[in-house]
C-alpha cells in the first residue's frame, strides 16, 4: 500500500532546489530593513521554472517560504 500523501510530485522533485534559489531573498539579514524580499523569491523561482502554472508556482513559493523561514530560525532540519 502506497502511503504517499503528496499530490504534486512535480513540485516535490524541485522543492529543495527552489529552497536554495529563494533562501537569499527570504533571509531577513539580506532584506530591506530586516524585511525579507518575498516577491524577489517568487520571481527567481518563476524564472527557473517558467513551465509551472500560476497555481503551482504560488503553492511552491508558499511552501518554500515556510520551510526556509523555519530553517533560518533553526526550527527545521536542513
C-alpha positions as CSV (number, residue, x, y, z in Angstrom):
1,X,0.0,0.0,0.0
2,X,1.3,3.4,-1.0
3,X,1.3,5.9,1.9
4,X,2.3,8.9,-0.2
5,X,0.0,11.7,0.7
6,X,1.6,14.4,-1.5
7,X,-0.4,15.1,-4.7
8,X,2.2,17.2,-6.5
9,X,5.2,15.0,-7.2
10,X,6.5,17.5,-9.8
11,X,6.7,20.2,-7.1
12,X,8.3,17.7,-4.6
13,X,11.0,17.0,-7.2
14,X,12.0,20.7,-7.4
15,X,11.3,21.7,-3.8
16,X,14.9,21.6,-2.4
17,X,16.2,23.5,-5.5
18,X,13.5,26.1,-5.1
19,X,14.5,26.5,-1.4
20,X,18.1,27.0,-2.4
21,X,17.1,29.6,-5.0
22,X,14.8,31.5,-2.6
23,X,16.8,31.4,0.6
24,X,18.9,34.5,0.0
25,X,15.7,36.5,-0.7
26,X,13.9,35.2,2.4
27,X,16.7,35.8,4.8
28,X,15.9,39.0,6.8
29,X,19.6,39.7,7.0
30,X,19.6,40.3,3.3
31,X,16.3,42.2,3.1
32,X,15.4,45.8,3.3
33,X,15.3,47.0,6.9
34,X,15.1,43.4,8.1
35,X,12.2,42.6,5.8
36,X,12.6,39.5,3.6
37,X,12.2,40.1,-0.2
38,X,9.5,37.6,-0.8
39,X,8.5,39.0,-4.1
40,X,12.0,38.6,-5.4
41,X,12.0,34.9,-4.3
42,X,8.7,34.4,-6.2
43,X,10.3,36.0,-9.4
44,X,13.5,34.0,-9.0
45,X,11.6,30.7,-8.7
46,X,9.4,31.6,-11.7
47,X,12.5,32.3,-13.8
48,X,13.9,28.9,-13.0
49,X,10.6,27.1,-13.5
50,X,8.6,29.0,-16.1
51,X,6.6,25.9,-17.0
52,X,4.8,26.0,-13.7
53,X,1.2,27.2,-13.7
54,X,0.4,30.2,-11.6
55,X,-1.3,28.0,-9.1
56,X,1.6,25.6,-8.8
57,X,4.1,28.4,-8.6
58,X,2.1,30.0,-5.8
59,X,1.8,26.7,-3.9
60,X,5.5,26.1,-4.3
61,X,6.6,29.6,-3.2
62,X,4.4,29.5,-0.1
63,X,5.8,26.1,0.9
64,X,9.3,27.3,0.3
65,X,8.8,30.4,2.3
66,X,7.5,28.5,5.3
67,X,10.3,26.0,5.1
68,X,13.2,28.5,4.5
69,X,11.9,30.7,7.3
70,X,11.8,27.8,9.8
71,X,15.3,26.7,8.7
72,X,16.7,30.2,9.2
73,X,15.2,30.1,12.7
74,X,16.8,26.7,13.4
75,X,13.4,25.1,13.8
76,X,13.6,22.8,10.8
77,X,16.3,20.5,9.6
78,X,18.2,21.5,6.5
